[in-house]
């Protein structure tokens, strides 16, 4: 999963570079997207084998099920990254367009993916709070920029930015979906409540304070 996360971050960085700098990264991103999809199939095959061979109990079943969902989300990230590179093919070099909102949204998206990977590795549902806050930030940028883009006199830049912000917004949605899947592993529920997050924090604190 960590390797898939690294590939996703690289693919998104390359994809956004294709827009911000006017470089053609389509082939590189497509290769990464294909590699991520292969990893997804590997995870899917592995989880299926585990279900057949080991007949997992509830906790293990939640981990297996959520692993498939999370790896699928990674595969969608790769596809969205490739779609972003196609914006450059459609509109040409638009690196002269205003891009501050895209830069901010991209930073948040990368942070969300890193937090999702760490959350899965550590089974830490507290990171879901940060992921959701980042997602709200991305949604807010999208909502605030869209009316301005509609009124823009530069149609090419406006359409390109609207598409890219929409792709980043969808990536953010999938990152939240991942955090919900991680919460399902830990608690058996798809979305953490404040009480569950506090309980998880207290349990971890007690465990670290009492080595026995």
Backbone as a ProteinNet text record, in pm:
[ID]
protein_1_A
[PRIMARY]
XXXXXXXXXXXXXXXXXXXXXXXXXXXXXXXXXXXXXXXXXXXXXXXXXXXXXXXXXXXXXXXXXXXXXXXXXXXXXXXXXXXXXXXXXXXXXXXXXXXXXXXXXXXXXXXXXXXXXXXXXXXXXXXXXXXXXXXXXXXXXXXXXXXXXXXXXXXXXXXXXXXXXXXXXXXXXXXXXXXXXXXXXXXXXXXXXXXXXXXXXXXXXXXXXXXX
[TERTIARY]
83	0	87	194.8	284.3	343.3	380.4	435.8	332	208.4	101.1	82.6	88.8	76.1	185.8	309.6	422	401.3	354.9	332.2	220.3	118.2	7.3	55.2	131.3	181.3	270	355.9	442.3	359.4	257.6	175.8	99.1	47	-26.5	67.8	188.2	287.1	323.6	350	383.9	267.2	146.8	29.1	9.2	20	4.3	117.6	239.1	350.8	320.8	248.8	216.3	132.9	56.3	-27.2	49.7	118.4	183.5	303.4	377.7	501.6	491.8	380.7	365.3	441.9	491.5	565.6	469.1	513	429.8	471.8	389.4	420.2	321.5	245.5	137.8	188.6	297.1	347.1	395.9	464.8	513.1	396.9	296	181.2	101.2	87.7	16.1	86.9	219.8	296.7	275.3	277.4	252.5	109.9	14.6	-125.2	-144.3	-80.3	-88.8	-25.9	86.9	154	67.1	1.1	-88.6	-204.5	-257	-369.1	-326.5	-204.4	-151.7	-142.5	-95.1	-88.1	-227.3	-324.3	-461.9	-508.7	-481.1	-520.3	-447	-320.7	-244.5	-306.5	-344.9	-410.1	-542.6	-616.5	-746.2	-728.9	-629.9	-604.1	-560.9	-475.3	-425.9	-538.8	-624.4	-734.6	-832.5	-853.2	-941.5	-883	-752	-685.4	-696.2	-680	-688	-827.7	-928.6	-1066	-1090.6	-1035	-1056	-977.3	-853.5	-764.4	-781.8	-809.7	-801	-935.3	-1041.5	-1172.7	-1162	-1125.9	-1094.9	-1213.7	-1182.1	-1283.8	-1312.6	-1401.1	-1453.7	-1345.1	-1249.3	-1146.2	-1063.2	-1021.5	-940.2	-1020.7	-1147.8	-1232.4	-1244.6	-1257.9	-1266.9	-1138.5	-1023.8	-895.6	-885.5	-924.1	-916	-1008.6	-1131.2	-1227.9	-1181.6	-1136	-1095	-968.2	-880.1	-758.4	-793.5	-893.8	-938.6	-995.7	-1076.3	-1136.9	-1030.4	-931.1	-826.1	-739.6	-704	-622.6	-699.8	-832	-913.6	-909.6	-917.8	-909.4	-776.7	-667.2	-537.3	-541.1	-605.9	-613.3	-690.8	-793.2	-867.9	-781.2	-697.8	-606.3	-518.8	-464.4	-378.6	-452	-577.4	-656.7	-685.5	-717.8	-742.5	-616.1	-500.7	-374.7	-354.3	-383.5	-371.1	-470.6	-592.7	-692.6	-644.3	-572.9	-520	-421.2	-337.3	-240.5	-310.7	-428.8	-502	-556	-567.4	-611.2	-512	-383.8	-282	-296.3	-323.5	-342.7	-463.9	-567.2	-691	-677.7	-611.6	-606.6	-471	-370.1	-237.4	-165.9	-58.2	20.2	-59.1	-101.3	-177.1	-102.1	30.6	111.1	106.2	60.9	52	-74.5	-164.9	-290.5	-266.9	-357.6	-351.4	-361.3	-271.8	-268.9	-256.5	-273.5	-255.8	-350.7	-474.5	-572.4	-533.9	-480.9	-438.7	-321.1	-227.5	-111.2	-155.2	-244.9	-293.5	-370.6	-457	-534.8	-444.7	-342.4	-249.9	-175.1	-131.8	-63.7	-153.7	-279.3	-373.9	-397.3	-409.2	-431.7	-314.3	-193.1	-75.4	-73.4	-107.3	-110.5	-216.1	-331.6	-438.6	-394.9	-328.4	-285.7	-180.1	-84.7	17.1	-46.2	-142.2	-210.6	-291.1	-351.9	-429.1	-338.2	-220.2	-124	-77.7	-43.7	-0.4	-113.3	-233.4	-348.4	-370	-351.9	-367.7	-254.9	-131.5	-16.8	-26.1	-75.1	-81	-220.1	-318	-458.9	-498.9	-466.3	-489.9	-605.8	-723.6	-840.8	-841.1	-751.3	-745.7	-706.1	-629.7	-588.1	-707	-818.6	-938.9	-983.5	-957.9	-994.7	-918	-785.6	-703.5	-744.5	-774	-813.2	-942.4	-1036.5	-1163.5	-1147	-1059.2	-1035.4	-972.4	-878.5	-817.9	-922.6	-1012.2	-1116	-1210.7	-1242.8	-1327.5	-1257.8	-1126.3	-1048.5	-1054.5	-1035.7	-1039.7	-1178.2	-1281.1	-1418.5	-1445	-1393.4	-1416.2	-1349.5	-1226.6	-1158.1	-1237.9	-1286.2	-1363.7	-1489.9	-1560.9	-1685.6	-1658.8	-1548.5	-1518.1	-1465.5	-1387.9	-1327.1	-1424.7	-1517.7	-1605	-1683	-1748	-1818.8	-1725.1	-1602.4	-1506	-1463.9	-1448.8	-1408.9	-1519.9	-1644.2	-1757.9	-1758.3	-1716.3	-1715.6	-1586.7	-1490.2	-1360.5	-1372.3	-1291.6	-1289	-1191.9	-1106.8	-1012.5	-1074	-1150	-1225.7	-1135.1	-1024.1	-934.2	-879.4	-830	-775.8	-885.3	-1001.8	-1111.6	-1157.3	-1173.9	-1218.3	-1113.7	-987	-879.7	-872.8	-878.2	-870.7	-991.6	-1109.6	-1230.6	-1220.2	-1169.4	-1151.8	-1053	-940	-836.5	-883.1	-949.1	-1001.2	-1104.4	-1182.7	-1281.5	-1212.8	-1106.6	-1032.9	-972.4	-914.3	-855.2	-962.9	-1079.5	-1190.2	-1234.9	-1235.3	-1272.3	-1167.1	-1040	-933.8	-952.1	-986.5	-1012.1	-1126	-1231.9	-1345.2	-1302.2	-1218.2	-1171.6	-1079.9	-1003.5	-918.6	-1003.6	-1115.5	-1208.6	-1268.3	-1300.4	-1350.9	-1249.4	-1120.8	-1016	-1013.5	-1024.8	-1021.6	-1140.5	-1255.3	-1371.9	-1347.2	-1278	-1246.3	-1152.1	-1058.4	-965.5	-1040.6	-1133.1	-1215	-1295.7	-1341.2	-1416.4	-1329.8	-1201.5	-1110.7	-1102.3	-1087.5	-1061.7	-1187.9	-1298	-1417.8	-1535.8	-1530.4	-1645.6	-1750.2	-1723.7	-1813.4	-1742.1	-1820.4	-1758.7	-1717.1	-1773.5	-1735.4	-1716.7	-1600.1	-1574	-1651.7	-1702.2	-1761.4	-1651.7	-1679.9	-1582.8	-1552.4	-1654.8	-1635.6	-1540.3	-1554.2	-1466.2	-1322.1	-1307.3	-1172.3	-1108.3	-1185.8	-1134.5	-1101.3	-1186.2	-1163.3	-1037.8	-1019	-900.9	-774.8	-782.8	-669.3	-635.8	-737.8	-717.9	-656.8	-705.9	-654.2	-506.9	-469.6	-329.9	-243.9	-294.6	-219.4	-197.7	-303.1	-292.5	-193	-193.2	-102.8	41.9	66.9	204.2	251.7	156.7	194.1	217	153.9	162.9	219.1	350.9	412.5	370.4	315.9	273.2	129.3
-120.4	0	126.2	120.7	236	265.8	159.2	176.9	238.2	192.4	249.9	398	432.3	571.6	658.6	607.5	682.4	705.3	601.5	614.3	713.5	713.9	807.8	951.6	978.4	1114.2	1158.9	1067.2	1100.4	1129.3	1047.8	1066.6	1198.6	1233.9	1360.1	1478.8	1469	1576.4	1597	1487.4	1496.9	1553.2	1510.2	1555.9	1706.1	1755.2	1899	1976.8	1920	1985.6	2005.7	1910.5	1923.1	2047.6	2087.4	2207.7	2332.9	2327.1	2446.8	2489.9	2393.5	2426.3	2405.9	2347.7	2326.8	2208.1	2120.7	2002.6	1887.1	1796.2	1680.4	1561.1	1526.4	1414.4	1298.9	1302.1	1204	1060.3	1032.5	895.2	846.3	934.4	896.6	866.6	952.1	934.5	810.3	785.8	665.7	539.3	539.3	424.1	402.5	511	500.3	453.6	508.6	469.8	321.2	271.4	128.5	44	90.6	17	12.3	123.3	127.5	30.5	26	-64.1	-210.5	-242.5	-378.5	-414.2	-319.1	-341.4	-366.4	-293.3	-312.8	-455.5	-505.4	-643	-743.7	-714.2	-802.9	-807.9	-691	-686.4	-761.5	-742.3	-809.7	-961.7	-1010.3	-1154.9	-1207.9	-1131.9	-1174.3	-1182.5	-1082.7	-1083.5	-1197.1	-1226.8	-1337.9	-1470.2	-1488.1	-1609.8	-1623	-1511.5	-1514.4	-1553.4	-1504.4	-1540	-1689.4	-1746	-1887.4	-1977.5	-1938.2	-2026.5	-2018.3	-1897.9	-1878.7	-1854.6	-1833.5	-1808.3	-1710.5	-1587.2	-1489.9	-1457.2	-1425	-1379.7	-1231.9	-1173.1	-1039	-933.5	-924.4	-820.4	-836.9	-960.4	-986.1	-963.7	-999.1	-978.6	-830.5	-747.2	-602.6	-550.2	-601.5	-559.4	-600.1	-723.1	-772.9	-693.3	-674.4	-600.3	-457.3	-392.1	-252	-237.4	-336.4	-331.6	-325.6	-401.3	-398.2	-261.3	-204.9	-74	35	27.9	129.8	119.4	-1.9	-18.4	26.6	8.2	57.3	210.3	274.2	420.7	467.6	397.8	432.7	422.4	318.1	302	417.2	468.1	583.1	708.5	724.5	838.6	840.5	723.4	714.1	752.5	711.2	743.9	893.7	954	1098.2	1175.3	1126.8	1192.3	1190.1	1076.3	1067.3	1160.5	1166.7	1257.7	1402.6	1436.7	1572.6	1603.2	1504.9	1528.4	1549.7	1492.7	1508.9	1650.6	1723.5	1863	1943.6	1915.4	1985.6	1952.1	1825.8	1787.4	1857.7	1875.2	1935.8	2086.4	2153.2	2299.8	2355.4	2268.7	2316.4	2370.5	2444	2500.3	2612.9	2588.2	2690	2730.2	2718.5	2748.7	2896.4	2982.3	3125.3	3158.9	3063.1	3088	3101.2	3170.7	3182	3043.4	3011	2873.7	2863.1	2974.1	2971.3	2871.4	2866.8	2774.9	2629.8	2603.5	2467.2	2423.7	2514.4	2482.3	2448.2	2528.4	2503.5	2372.3	2347.7	2223.9	2102	2114.2	2002.6	1969.7	2072.4	2049.9	1973	2012.5	1945.9	1801.4	1779	1643.3	1552.2	1600.9	1521.1	1489.9	1588.8	1568.5	1465.4	1471.9	1376	1233.3	1214.9	1080.6	1027.6	1114	1072.3	1034	1113.7	1084.5	955.1	930.8	807.6	685.4	695.1	584	558.5	666.1	651.3	598.4	646.7	602.4	453.1	403	259.6	181.4	230.2	159.6	151.3	259.8	267.2	237	219.8	203.8	314.2	437.2	555	634.9	624	691.8	841.5	888.5	1032.1	1111.7	1048.5	1117.8	1147	1079	1105.7	1250.6	1308.4	1448.6	1539.2	1518.3	1600.3	1580.8	1456	1427	1499.7	1499.8	1567.6	1719.3	1773.9	1918.3	1958.1	1876.8	1903.7	1896.5	1798.1	1782.5	1902.1	1954.3	2074.1	2193.3	2203.7	2312.3	2304.6	2184.2	2165.6	2197.1	2151.7	2181.4	2331.6	2400	2544.4	2618.2	2579.2	2641.9	2620.3	2498.7	2467.3	2553.1	2563.7	2642.2	2790.9	2840.2	2982.9	3020	2930	2961.4	2947	2853.8	2824	2946.8	3025.5	3144.7	3243.9	3256.5	3348.5	3298.9	3166.7	3110.2	3126.1	3116.2	3134.2	3275.2	3373.5	3513.3	3552.3	3461.6	3493.1	3518.1	3611.9	3640.4	3548.6	3479.4	3385	3245.1	3211.2	3085.9	2964.2	2964.6	2848.5	2822.3	2925.6	2909.8	2869.7	2930.2	2903	2758	2707.9	2569.3	2470.8	2499.5	2410.3	2405.1	2521.4	2523.9	2456.1	2477.7	2415	2262.9	2211.1	2066.4	2013.3	2081.4	2035.6	2041.6	2149.8	2159.9	2051	2017.5	1910.6	1776.2	1749	1623.8	1617.4	1728	1730.7	1714.1	1772.2	1757.3	1611.7	1541.7	1400	1316	1350.2	1279.5	1297.3	1419.6	1444.8	1360.8	1345.9	1262.2	1117.5	1066.8	928.6	912.3	1016.2	1009.3	998.3	1070.4	1058.7	918.4	864.8	727.6	630.2	654	569.8	580.3	701.8	719.3	650.4	649.9	578.8	428.2	377.8	235	196.2	285.4	258.8	260	353.2	355.4	226.5	172.2	46.4	-67.6	-68.3	-171.5	-164.2	-42.8	-23.4	-39.3	17.5	25.8	-57.3	-102.3	-171.7	-76.9	55	157.3	231.4	281.1	343	487.5	554.4	694.3	715.7	767.9	782.4	897.1	874.4	982.5	1044.4	1162	1225.3	1135.1	1063.6	976	861.4	805.5	694.7	742.2	860.4	914.4	938.7	996.4	1021	889.9	789.4	659.2	594.7	605.1	548.2	617.6	749	825.9	784.8	769.7	732.6	593.1	500.1	363.3	360.5	436.7	440.3	502	609.4	676.7	582.9	510.7	418.2	306.9	260.4	151.7	196	321.2	371	402.8	438	471.8	347.6	237.5	114.7	3.6	-16.2	-114.4	-256.2	-279.3	-413.8	-437.3
0	0	0	76.8	83.3	-54.1	-126.6	-260.7	-354.3	-342.7	-424.3	-392	-262.7	-222.3	-280.6	-279.6	-337.1	-486.8	-556.1	-700.2	-730.2	-645.9	-665.1	-650.1	-544.3	-521.8	-637.4	-685.4	-798.9	-924	-947.6	-1068.1	-1063.6	-946.8	-934.1	-950.8	-893	-906.9	-1053.6	-1124.5	-1266.5	-1347.4	-1312.7	-1386.6	-1371.4	-1248.9	-1225.8	-1291.3	-1291.5	-1359.5	-1507.7	-1566.7	-1709.1	-1735	-1635.3	-1647.5	-1607.9	-1493.8	-1440.6	-1523.6	-1578.7	-1650.1	-1800.1	-1846.3	-1989.9	-2043.7	-1956.2	-2000.6	-2027.6	-2113.5	-2147.9	-2061.6	-1965.4	-1874.9	-1893	-2001	-2019.6	-2016.3	-2088.7	-2095.5	-1959.1	-1885.8	-1752.6	-1658.2	-1663	-1573.5	-1611.8	-1741.4	-1785.8	-1737.6	-1744.7	-1697.3	-1548	-1470.7	-1326.8	-1298.9	-1372.9	-1354.8	-1382	-1487	-1518.7	-1408.3	-1354	-1246.1	-1120.7	-1091.2	-975.1	-994.4	-1115.6	-1143.2	-1130	-1174	-1157.8	-1009.8	-928.9	-783.9	-725.5	-775.4	-727.7	-755.2	-875.8	-908.3	-819.9	-788.2	-700.4	-561.1	-509.8	-378.3	-382.3	-489	-503	-504.8	-580.4	-585.8	-449.7	-381.7	-251	-149.2	-147.3	-50.5	-79.8	-207.2	-243.2	-194.9	-213.6	-166.3	-14.9	55.1	201.3	248.6	178.6	214.4	196.9	89.9	62.2	156.9	185.9	260.9	411.7	462.3	607.2	676.4	598.7	657.5	775.6	747.3	853.1	942.3	1068.1	1162.8	1136.5	1217.7	1188.2	1168.3	1262.9	1253	1126.4	1099.7	981	853.5	857.9	740.4	707.7	809.4	786.3	723.2	769.6	713.5	567	537.2	400	308.2	351.8	270.8	246.7	350.8	338.7	255.9	260.5	178.8	31	-8.1	-147.3	-182.9	-92.7	-118.2	-128.3	-40.3	-39.5	-164.8	-203.6	-324	-448.4	-447.4	-559.2	-564.1	-447.1	-442.8	-500.7	-469.6	-526.5	-678.9	-730.5	-875.7	-939.4	-869.7	-919.8	-918.6	-816.5	-812.2	-936.8	-970.5	-1088	-1214.6	-1223.9	-1342.2	-1349.2	-1235.3	-1233.6	-1271.3	-1225.4	-1260.5	-1411.9	-1472.1	-1618	-1686.8	-1635.7	-1693.1	-1687.3	-1580.1	-1566.7	-1678.8	-1714.9	-1823.1	-1956.5	-1972.1	-2098	-2114.1	-2002.5	-2010.2	-2093.5	-2074.5	-2152.7	-2300.5	-2332.3	-2471.9	-2532.5	-2450.8	-2499.4	-2520.4	-2425.3	-2428.3	-2471.8	-2482.7	-2516.3	-2393.5	-2416.1	-2305.8	-2240	-2116.7	-2043	-1915.9	-1921.3	-1802.6	-1765.7	-1859.5	-1828.9	-1750.1	-1733.4	-1662.8	-1512.6	-1445.9	-1300.2	-1238.4	-1143.3	-1092.6	-941.4	-869.1	-723.4	-657.1	-701.4	-642.8	-667.8	-786.9	-818.7	-733.5	-712.1	-628.6	-487.4	-431	-295	-286.7	-383.5	-383.2	-398.3	-481.8	-501.6	-373.3	-300.6	-172.4	-76.2	-70.2	19.5	-22.6	-152.4	-202.6	-166.4	-185.9	-151	-1.8	79.3	224.2	261	197.8	225.3	194.8	82.5	43.3	139.7	176.9	274	406.8	452.2	578.5	568.9	454.4	436.3	441.7	379.7	383.3	525.9	598.5	737.9	825	800.6	878.7	862.5	740.3	716.1	782	769.4	826.9	978.5	1041.2	1187.5	1242.5	1153.3	1193	1291.4	1251.8	1335.4	1276.5	1337.6	1281.6	1309.8	1397.3	1424.5	1301.1	1211.6	1090.4	999.1	1023.7	944.7	960.1	1077.4	1100.8	1005.4	995.7	906.9	761.8	725.4	587.8	553.1	644.7	618.7	612.1	696.7	693	560.1	512	381.5	270.6	281.7	179.6	178.3	296.3	304.2	238.7	258.5	199.4	46.9	-7.1	-152.3	-207.2	-137.3	-179.6	-179.6	-76.6	-66.2	-182.3	-214.7	-327.9	-456.5	-474.8	-595.9	-603.8	-492.3	-490.5	-511.2	-453.2	-464.7	-603.2	-663.1	-791.8	-907.8	-897.8	-1010.9	-1059.5	-971.2	-1020.3	-1088.7	-1036.7	-1098	-1235.7	-1247.9	-1376.6	-1480	-1435.4	-1526.7	-1585.1	-1503.5	-1546.8	-1618.7	-1623	-1682.5	-1832.8	-1880.7	-2024.2	-2098.4	-2022.5	-2083	-2075.2	-2177.1	-2175.2	-2163.7	-2235	-2235.2	-2095.8	-2029.9	-1894.6	-1796.3	-1810.9	-1718.3	-1727.1	-1849	-1866.3	-1815.4	-1845.2	-1800.9	-1648.9	-1584.6	-1438.3	-1375	-1431.7	-1377.5	-1382.5	-1493.2	-1505.5	-1402.4	-1389.1	-1296.8	-1151.9	-1115.9	-979.1	-951.7	-1053.3	-1037	-1015.2	-1091.1	-1072	-931.9	-886.2	-752.3	-645	-669.3	-574.8	-565.8	-678.8	-679.1	-608.2	-626.6	-554.8	-404.7	-363.1	-221.5	-167.9	-247.8	-206.5	-184.9	-275	-261.6	-140.4	-107.7	11.7	137.8	141.5	254.5	258.5	142.2	133.4	192.9	164.5	221.8	373.5	425.2	570.8	636.3	567.8	619.9	622.4	519.8	515.3	628.5	660.3	771	903.7	917.5	1038.6	1052.8	940.8	942.8	995.7	958.6	1009.8	1161.7	1213.7	1356.6	1440.4	1394.6	1479.3	1430.6	1305.4	1250.2	1195.6	1202.6	1149.9	1037.4	942.5	825.1	846.9	944.6	967.9	1116.5	1158.7	1302.1	1364.6	1484.3	1563.1	1648.4	1704.5	1793.9	1912.9	1960.7	2076	2042.9	1922.3	1884.8	1868.3	1810	1792.9	1928.8	2022.9	2158.1	2227	2209.3	2270.9	2215.1	2082.7	2018.9	2068.6	2083.8	2134.3	2277.5	2361.9	2501.2	2511.5	2428.6	2431.6	2396	2292	2250.8	2359.6	2423.4	2528.7	2647.2	2685.4	2797.5	2767.5	2642.5	2605.7	2610.7	2565.2	2565.2	2705.5	2795.2	2932.6	3017	2977.3	3055	2968.3	2968.9	2880.9	2913.3	3033.8	3069.2	3023.5
[MASK]
++++++++++++++++++++++++++++++++++++++++++++++++++++++++++++++++++++++++++++++++++++++++++++++++++++++++++++++++++++++++++++++++++++++++++++++++++++++++++++++++++++++++++++++++++++++++++++++++++++++++++++++++++++

